[in-house]
Amino acid sequence: MNAADTTPGILRHLGAIFYDLLLMLALLMVATTVIVVPLSLHGEQVAIGDSLLFRLYLLAVGGSYYLWFWSHGGQTVGMKTWKFRLTDESGRDTGLATALLRLFLATVTNAFFLAGLLWRLFDSENKTLYDRLCHTRLTSEKGLQR
């Protein structure tokens, strides 16, 4: 059985991405509330949308979601629901440094019309471009080595 046989299909991958995006929306709403409510207690209108610091805060909150789950068990909530996980090429859990590299590469490569994700349609092992570059892979639960 090769690595492509244990990689989840593109529809499962997209399902997990969508699921995680819904959770991310809720997480960012809570993170925004934590900042806006205390600032608005004085009865003034709060305009934080143009604040670079606020945008960096939301980026850190969103990135932390992926970094935590990828480096602590290899599964976001969406990946757990769709029954696959992130591993290194030998099937072991990834560490924080690898998760950070993957997050960076996923952000950069997907900024260009989702090229990083669409790469997997043409890859011999069904890997995304960012998984190929940081030597990680998605593994279906049927192919997990525990």
Protein Blocks (a to p, Z undefined) as FASTA:
>chain_A
ZZklmpccfklmmmmmmmmmmmmmmmmmmmmmmmmmmmmmnopacdfklpmklmmmmmmm
mmmmmmmmmmnoopafklmmnopadddfkopacdfklmmmmmmmmmmmmmngolmmmmmm
mgfnlpafklmmnopacddfklpcZZ
